[in-house]
Amino acid sequence: MIRDCDAARIGTLMLVAAMATIVPLALFGAAIAASDVRITALDCASHPRRIAIQNKGDAAQDLTGWKLMSDKPNEVFDLGVVGTVEPGVNFYVFNGHTAPLVPEQVGGEWIYGWNPSEVYDPSLFVLDENGTDFIRLRRFNIVHQHDRVRARPVNSP
């Protein structure tokens, strides 16, 4: 026979068990929704080369552990310097000649330099005009987060 205090204890234990299941699932869902950071554009012909990135998620995203990687193993840009990106916010990574030497804000959007240089040096480019390069957006603390965008030559009129 179950007494009133036993019933209350059982009810409390059932509630705790339910919360232990629901809360991690809710947090996991929020983490997935928050990690929708995407490369939205590549310009592999301009000086500097330009990579546009946007947080398309519905929550702020800390970019600690995120990297941009080119097709060559030594071409890696640590996005941790960007910090936290709010939902809907764009930022840019410029590469090579005339890329900013230090992060700068233009029109409310941040631009970061990857292999920046004040002089023209094609060896610093991580994207070539021939369309054989690619850029990957990787989140290293979650293995499955991966976005790969192939660079394509720009058609001239």
N, C-alpha and C positions, 0 to 999 in steps of 0.2 A: 504494500500500500504506500502511495506517495503522499507525503505530508506537504502542507502549504510551503514551508521553507525549502523542502527538497524541490518542489515544482519551481519555485523562484530561482533556485540555484541552477536547475536544468535549463530554464528559460534564458538565464544570463549566459550560461556556457554556449547555448545554441546561438545567441546573438553575437558573442565574441567569435565563435567559429565562422559565422557568416561574414562578419566584418573582416576577419583575417583573409578570407577569400576575395571579397569584393574590393577592398582597398588596394591590394597589389594590382589587380586587374585594371582598376581605374587609373592608377599611376602609370602602368605600362601603356595603356591607351593614350594617356596624355603625353607620354614621352614620344610615342610614335607620331602623334599629331604635330608635336612641336618640331620634329626633325625633318621638316620638308624644306630643306635648303637646296636650291637648284642653280646650276649654271643656266642663265637665260640667253646669253649671246656671246659669240666669239668674233673678234675681228683680227684675222691673221695677216692683214696686209698693211695696216696703218703703222705709223711710228708715233707713239709706242703701240705694241700689240695690246688688245683690250679684251678683258674677260669680265662679263657682267654676272653678278650672283645676286639672288633674291631669297629671302625667307618667305616662302609661300605658305608656311604653316600658320596656325592660329595662336601661337604662343612664342614668346621670346626664345631664342636659341643661343646657348653659349657655344662658341666655336673652338673651345679648348679641345685639342685632340684631332681637329679637322685639318686636312691638308689638300692642296691642289698638287697634282702630279702630272708631269708630261710623260711622253713616251720614253724619255731617257731617265735612267735611275737617279742621276744626280740633279734632276730638275724637280725640286720640291719647294712649295711655298707653304709655310706654316700659317694657317688661318687663325690660330690662337691670338695673333696680334690684333685681330679685329675685335675680339671680346664678345659681347653679347649683341645679337641682332634682333631687333623687334619685328613682329609680324608685318609683312608687306614692305619691308625696307630693302632697298637695293644698295649694293656697294660694288666697287670695281677694283680689279687688280690689273694694273698696267705693267707691261714688260718691255725692257730694252730701252732704246734711245728715247729720251725725254720723259720716261716714267718718273714719278716723283721719288726723290731721294728719301723723303720722310712722308708719312701719311698726310694727306691734305683733304680739306672739305671744300667741295665746289657745289654750289646750288643745294646745299643741305645733304649731299651724298658724299661718302668717303671714298677716296682713291688711295690704294696702297701700291707700292712699287715692288716688282719682282725682278731681280737683276737690273736695277735701274742704272742708267748711265747718262751723262751729259754729252757724250760723244757717240757717234754712230759706230756700233760694233755688232755685226750680224751674229757673232758667236754667243751673244747674250740672249738671243731670241729663243723662246721655248715653243713658239708656233711659227712654222714656215708657210709660205704662200702656196706650196705645192699640194696641200691637202692630205699629206701622209701623217701628220701629227695628230695627237689627241690630248685632251686634258681630262683627268679624272678628279672628281671631288670625293674624297674618302673621309669617313669618320672612323678613326682608328679604335675608339673605345666601344664601338658597335660594329661588328664585322660585316653585317649585311648592308650597311648604308653605302651606296655606291652609285655614282652618276658619271657616265662617260660621254663626252661630247667630242666628235671628230671635227677637226678643223677642215674647212673646205675653201678652195680658192675663191677669191672674190671675182665675179665676172665684171669686166670693164666694158662700158658702152662703146 
